[in-house]
Amino acid sequence: MMNEPPRCECPESSAPAGPSAPSTTQVRLLPWTTTDDRPCLLITDGEGGPVSDLADGIEEMQLDIGEELLRHARAMHADPKVPDREFRFLSRRLAEALSDALRVARN
């Protein structure tokens, strides 16, 4: 199906390895999901490529956003006049950033 993650055919499976088969197959969780929030996976030989490079860039951007949100949160905590609605908004953004960071860190 279109939204199904690709199947992993690891070297230890019964599939014959041809001369062009990669020596080690790796499955990488990508830093984005499908439209119905299912994980996107990349089957790779570990050598990199355009999709891996794109994923690396997005993961770096997600971590940068998290760091910026953390700096903003620290500044807001130092200001006693910050309205509650701004803290709630920041809390949602921090939760999103933490979710992105955990997704990257766990894989």
Residue pairs with C-beta under 8 A, 6 or more apart in sequence:
3 34
3 35
3 36
3 38
5 38
5 39
5 40
5 41
6 41
6 42
6 43
8 25
8 27
8 41
8 43
9 15
9 25
9 43
10 25
11 17
11 21
11 23
11 24
11 25
22 44
22 45
22 46
23 45
24 45
24 46
25 43
25 44
25 45
26 43
26 44
26 45
26 46
27 41
27 42
27 43
27 44
28 41
28 42
28 43
28 44
28 52
28 55
28 107
29 39
29 40
29 41
29 103
29 107
30 39
30 40
30 41
30 42
30 51
30 55
31 55
31 58
31 59
31 62
31 100
31 103
31 104
32 40
32 58
33 39
33 40
34 40
42 51
42 52
42 55
44 51
44 52
59 100
59 104
62 97
62 100
62 101
62 104
63 100
63 101
63 104
65 97
65 100
66 94
66 97
66 98
66 100
66 101
69 90
69 93
69 94
69 97
70 94
72 90
73 90
73 94
76 82
76 86
76 87
76 90
